[in-house]
């Protein structure tokens, strides 16, 4: 029997409370890592944006870009807080998406800030937040729908 089969078999024979406690260790680590990555990613993204726009004379435009760059991270933090009521099965993929979006955006912002990308800097700082926000919004929407369906099934059972 493989390791996965043994784990599955053990989790099926464990009482539900024991399974939840055993999942909390790894899940708590994922949850904490996600929050730290989101906050660090937001700070680094803002720093890259300020580095890229340091020669721009319009403070209002820099402020608007800053808000726009932080918007996906603010959405992800909101989802992180709001999702506490959802099951582990729903939250885990959501946290993974948040981590991936954060880790994918940072090298792009860094490359734009230091002139490694050939794309226009403004374009990068417009499109990456939009794409990030869309991916997070889609993940949150899917998670919310799945969570509702699971809770309806639990109520009906």
N, C-alpha and C positions, 0 to 999 in steps of 0.2 A: 504494500500500500504506500502511495506517495505521501510526502509531507503535507501537501495541500489536502489530501483526502483525510489524513489523520486530524488535521486542524479542523476541517469541516465536521468530521464525526464528533470530535470533542466539543465543538461549539453547539452541536445539535443536542448533545446529552447534558450540557451545562444548563443550570437554571438561567432564565433570562437576565436576572439581576447580575449574576456572575459574568455572563457574556458582556453586559454593558460595562462592568467595571474593568474587565480585561481589555476592552476596546478603548477605554478612556485614556490609557497611557499613550498609545500610539496616536490616537485621535487628538488628544490634548497637545501633543507635540506638533502635529500638523496644523492645528488651529493656531497655536502660538507662533509657529514659523511663518504662517500666512500673514498674521497681523504685523509681525516684525518686518517681513519683506514688503508689505504694503506701505508701511510708514517710511522705511528706508528708501524704497523705490520712489515714493512721492518726493522725498527730500532730494534724492539724487536727480530725479527728472527735473525738478525746479532749478537745481544748481546747473544742470546742463543747459536748460532753457536760458537762464540768466547769462551763462557763459557765451551762448550763441548770440544773444541779443545785447551784449554789453556795449556795443557801439551805436545802438539805436537811440535816437534822441527823444522819442515819444514815450514817456513814462506810462501813459495811459495804455498804449498798445502793449508794452511789456507786461503791465498788470493784467490786461485781458488775456494775453497768451499764458501767463502764469496760472490764472484761474482755469483756463481751458486745459492746460497740461495736467492740473491737479484733479480735474473733474472725474476721470475714470477711477482714480484712487479713492476719491471721496465716495463714489458710488460703491466701490468694492468694500470699503470700510462700513458703509451703511448696510450692505448685504451681509457682511460678516456679523454685525450686531443683530440684525433682524433674523438671521437664520438660526439663532440659538434654539428656536422652538422646533426646528425641523429635525428629522431623524439623521443619524450618522450616515446612513446610506445615501441620503440626499446631499448632505453638507460636504462630505469628503470630495466628490468630484468638483463641486463648486470651489472649494479651497484650492484644489489642484489647478483649476482654470485661472484663478486669481494669481497664483504663484507663476504660472506660465506667462500670463500677460505681463506681469511685472518684470520677469526675467527677460522677456523678449523685447520689451520697449527700451530698457536701459542701454543695451549696446547700440540701438538705432539712434537714440538721443545723443549718446556719447560720440558716435561717429559724425553726427550732424554738427555737434558743438565744436568739435576739433577739426572740422573740415575734411574728414576722410570720405564722406559721401559726396557724390557729385550732384545730388539733388539740391534744390533750393532749400535753405534752412527753414524758412517760413512754411513751406509745403510740408516738410517732415513734422514740424510742431503743430500743424493743423490735422494731418491725416492720421498720425499714430494715435493721438488721443481719441479721435473718432472711432478708429478701428478697435482700439482697446475697449472703449465704452460699449461698442456694439457687441463684442465678444462677451463681456461681463454681463450686459443686459440680457443677452440670449441665454447664458448659463443660469442667471438668476431666474428668468422666466421659466425655463425648463425645470429647474429645481422646485420652484413654487408649484407648478402643475403636478409634478410627481409627488410632492409632499401632500398636496390636497387629496390626490387619488389614494395614497397610502393611508391617510387618516380616515377617508371615507370607507375604505375596506376594513380598517380596524374597528370602526364604529358598527359596521354591518356584521362583523364576525361575532 
